Amino acid sequence: MADHQLPALRKAIRDMHTGGSTDISAGYLLGLRELTRVHATGGSTLLLISDGHANSGEQDPKFFTEVSTKSAADKVTTSTIGLGTGYDETILEALAQGGGGAHRFAGTIDEAVGAIAAEVDDLLDKTIVNAVLRLTPTTAMTSAPAIEVLQRLPYWKDGETYVVQLGDLYSGENRRFVINIELPGIAALGLCKIADITIEYLDLAARQEITVTMPVNVNVVPGDVAAGRISDPIVRAERLILEAQSAKSLAVDELRSGKTKEASSRLQGTAANLRREASLIPVTDERSAESLAIIRAEADEIETLAQTAQNEDIFYSSKRMTESYSRKTRSRNVRNEPTDPSLNTDDYLN
């Protein structure tokens, strides 16, 4: 900025007055409009930081999910950071969910710095932009299968194809997605292709659109043989973790209703159930050992959230829980996560 512009800039800042309102939609839409002028071939990331509740403009979380989902399809990732305990985590999480980015909670100044640094790390480590998964069933089945995407990811149907928006992926990240397919009858025994999966994404380094297609096969066997099969430990672990997220969602509702003890008890019960399930998994190879570690890590995190619900105020606890719920239900990898969420209220951002 040239020196002759500084006096005008200082005057403009002095003349600014707070209006006592927060219009998140206006700020977000303005940011999107600015990004459309850039036309970055490798995609863009919009980081929205807020410390207040939306009390003007659009206030329906569905609106924010729909707009950010459409923007993600145009290679604009939306991430959000909530500062302090006075912001609206429902709206910020909706933006991140639709926009394929992260939602982070910063309860202190140090956490705010860490959250912004984590976003910078994401930008530096990003290798794939706007990954999209397409699942197309074949005609091998006697009727159409029932398909359920277990993660909270934006998805829709394009004819007979299910389209799932996976978002951006990062170097060194191991992210899992679970799709449940309820199969109707298949006429013959043996190997059968039930669907094709196509993954489309932009390779950021090569600036090239990539498409990879692979079959989904099942081995059709008699009922007595199928009864003796053992479920894949990694898939089992991921399903258990996803099912545990519903407890976080219910606990958030309980916290907001002032039912702190009920929320903490629910989370403690969920953690105990995960540990029981973990004890049933025999460690026979690296995959089973990995699944065991995943379940135990989730149990540890839920126990920490239960302690937070007991020891911290409702606003802090619900926001910490929403951050965890957002990440785990969308299989987001996390960076720079605070190791100790139990903080003094005097340290909170206001």
N, C-alpha and C positions, 0 to 999 in steps of 0.2 A: 504494500500500500504506500503510495507516495505521501511525503510529509505534508503537502498542502491539503490533504484530505483529513488529516487527524483532527484539526479543530472542529470540522463539521461533524465528524464521527462522535467526538466528545459531547458536543452540544446535543446531538440526537439521543445519546444515552441519557444525558441529564434530563431531557424532556420526556423520557419514558415514564409512564405511570402504571402501576398494577391495577387491574380491573377486578380482582377478587374472583376470577372465574378460570376454569380450565376447560378448554375446547380441544380435546385430543384429536378429534376427527379433522378439524381444520389444520392442525399442525401436521398430521400424518399425510393428508391429501396434498398439502403444500410441498412436503418432502418428496412425494411421488412425482409431482409435477416438475420439480427441479431435476429429478433423476432422468425424466424423459428427455431432457435437453442434452444429456451426456451421451447416450447411445453407446454404452460400454459393451464391446463385443463379448467380454468375459463375464457379463452380468454385474449387478450392483447389490450392495447391502444398505438397507436403511435401518439405522439404529434409533429407536425412539426411547427417550429417557423422560420419566415423569415422576413427580412427587405428590400429585394431587388427584382427586376424584374428578371425573368428567361431569361437570355440572352445567355445561352448555354444549350446543351442537349435538351430533349423534351420540347416543349413550347405550345402544343395544349391542351387546357383544357379537351377535350374529352379523351385524353390518360390518364390523371390523374383520371378522373371519372371512366373509365373502370378498371384501376388497383386497385383503392381503393374499388370499388364495389366487385371485385373478392376477395380481401383480407377480406372484411367484411363477406363474405360467409364462410371464414375460421376462423371466430371469431377474426379478427383483426380490431378494431375500429380506424379510423383516425380522429383526430381533428387538427385544425390549428389555429395559432395566427399570425396575421400580426402586425409588429412593425413599428411605424411611418407612414409616408405617401408615402414611396417610393416602397412599395412592390406590387406584382401583386395579387390583390384580386380575380381576375377571376380564377386563378389557385388554390389559397388556398380554395376558396369556392367550387370549383369542387371536390377537394380532400375530403372535409368534407361532401359534398352531397353524393358522392359515398360511403364514408367510414362510414357513419352513425354517425359521431361525430359533434362537434360544430365548427363553424368558428367564431373567435372573433377578434375584432380590438382593438389594444392598441395604442392610440395616445400619451400617456405620460408614464413616468416611473411608476407612481402609477397605471395606468391602466394595464400595463404589469404585475406588481405584482398581481393585482386583477385577471387578465385573467388566469395566471398560478395557482393561488389559486382556481379558479373556476374549473379548470381541475382536481385538486387534490380532490375537493369536489365531482366531478362526479365519480371519481374512488372509493371514500369511500362510496358513496350513490348508486352505481350501484347494482341492484338486478337481472336484466334480461339481458342476453347477446344474441345478434343476433336474435331478434324476427323476425319471418317471418309469413306473413299472406297469406293464400291460399284461393282463392274464386273460387268455382266450380259451375257453373250454372247447374240447373236441366233440365229435358226434359219437364217441365210443360208448357213451352211457345211455341208458334207456330213457332218461329224462334229464332236464337241466339240473346241475348241482347247485346246492346252496352254498354261497361263498360269503365269508365274513372276514373283514380286515380287523384284526384284534387291536392293533395300535390306533390311536386317535390321529389318523392321517387323512388329509382331504382325498376323497376318491369319488368316482362317478362311473356310470356305464356309458359306453360308446358302442351302440348296437349290442352285441353279445360279449363285448370285451369290457373287463373291469380295469379302470385306469386309476392308479394310485400315485399320488404325488409324494415322492420320497424326500425331496429337498436337496440341499447341498451336502456333500460328503468331504471328509478331511483326511489328510495324510496320516497314516498310522491308525486310523479309526476302524474299529470292528463293530459294525452296527447290524443288528438283527431285526428282521421283520417276520411276523407270523401271520399267515393267512390260513384260515380254517375252511376246508372244503368238505362238505357233507356229500358223499357220493351215493347216487342211486344205484340200481342194479347194473352189473356189467355181465354181458352174456357169456363170455368165455374165460377160462382160466389162463394164467400166464401173464407175461408182461403187456401192459396196456398204457398207451399215452392218453392221459386225461385232459391235458391242457398244454398250451405253449406260453412261456413267460418271455416277454421282451422288455429289456431295460434300455432306455434311451437317456443320454446325458451329454453334456458339453464337457469335453476334456479341456480343462482350463489351460494347461501348459501348451497343448498343441493347437488350441483354438479350433477344435474340430468336433463336430457332432458324431457321436458313437452310438451304434445300435448293436445289441447283443441279444440273440434269441436262443433259448434252451428249452428242452421238453420237460414236462412233469410226468413221470412214469410211476405206475403202481404195479406191484406184482399180485395178481389176483389168485388167491389160494382157497382151498376148502375151509369151512368154518372152524373145524377142529385144529387145523394148522394155525389159523389166524389167532385163535384163543391163546396160544402159547407165546406170541410175540411180545417183545419188550419195547416200550416207547423210547424214542431217541432221548438221551438225557439232556442234551442241549435244548431241544424243543420243549421238553417237560419243564426245565428250569425257566425258560422264557415265559411259558404260559403261566407258571406259578407267580412269577413276578408281576405280570400284567394283571392277573386276578387280584393280587394284593393291592394294586393301585386303587381299586374301588373303595378299600378301607380308608385310604387317604382322603378321597373325595367326600366320603360320609363324615369323616372326622372334621374336615373343614366346615361342613354344614353345622356340625354339633358345636364347634368352637364359636361360630358366628351366632349361635343361639345361646351362648353362655354355658354350654354343657362341657366344661373343661375335663372333668373326671371321666365322663363317658367317652370323650374323644381319646384321651390317653389310654383308657382301658381297651378300647377297640384296637388301637395301634399295638399295644402290648400283646393282645391276643393274636393279632395277625403275625407279628414277629415270631411268637412261640409256634404258631402253625407252620411257618416257613422252616423253622429249625427242625420240627418233627418230620416234615417232608424231606429235608436234607438228610436226615438220619437214615432214610429208607433208600437212598441212592448209593449203590455199591461203587466204589472207586476201582475201576478195572483198566482204565486207560486215561490219556490226557483229556479227552472230551468229557468223560464223567467227572474227572477232577475239576475241570473248568466249570462245569455246571454246578458242582457243589460249592465252589468258591463264589459264584454269582449269587446263589441263593443266600449264602451266609452274609455276603456283603449287603444285600438288600435287607435282611433281618436286622443287621447292625444299624443301618440307616433308619429303619422304621422305629427301632428302640430309641434312637437319639431324638427322633421327632416326638415320640411319646414323652420323653423327659422334657423336651422343649415346651410341650403343651402344658405340662405341670408347673414348670418354673418360670415361664415367660408370659407376657400379657397376650391377650387374644389376638390382637392385630399382628404382632410379630409372628406368633405361632402359625396363624393361618397363611401368612405370606410365605413363610419358610416351607410349609407343607405344599402350597400350590406350586412353588418352584420345583420341588421334588416330583410332584405328580406330573407336571408338564413334561419334565425331562424323561421320566421313565415310561409314560404312556405313549411317547413318540420315539422311544429308543434313541434319544439324543445322547451323544457322548458329552461329557462335561469336563471343563478345564477350570483350574483355579477355584475350585469349590472351597468355601470356608471349612476348616477342620473342626471348629467348635462353634456351633450356632448359639450357645448359651452366653449371652452378652448382657452387660449392665444396661438398664434402660437409659442411663445418663449418656451412653455412647450413641444413641439412636440419632439418625438424621431427622430433623424437624423442618 
